[in-house]
Amino acid sequence: MEKNHGPTIKDDETYQSLREDGASKEKAARIANAQANSSQHPSEKGGEAKPYEDWKKDELYDRAKEIGVKGRSNMTKKELISALRNH
């Protein structure tokens, strides 16, 4: 059964599906709202960025800071990669 998640969630069905698949509330909201916006195309393949494993720890830290990962200053490279993928 689809729920109404309030006015900040533009696509309740997508949001609920992502939450059921284990996505965080923030990530599910970002994706659901992007899909509801006709000028964005979240299902299309993005750029050709190299995998996180090929990034330097400083680059991972900067990306984590950019998207607001908490506790990043004490994380190892492996933990930063996990945090970025699950944010």
Secondary structure, DSSP 8 states (H G I E B T S, - for coil): ------TT-S-HHHHHHHHHTT--HHHHHHHHHHHHSTT--TTS-------GGGS-HHHHHHHHHHHT-TTGGG--HHHHHHHHHH-
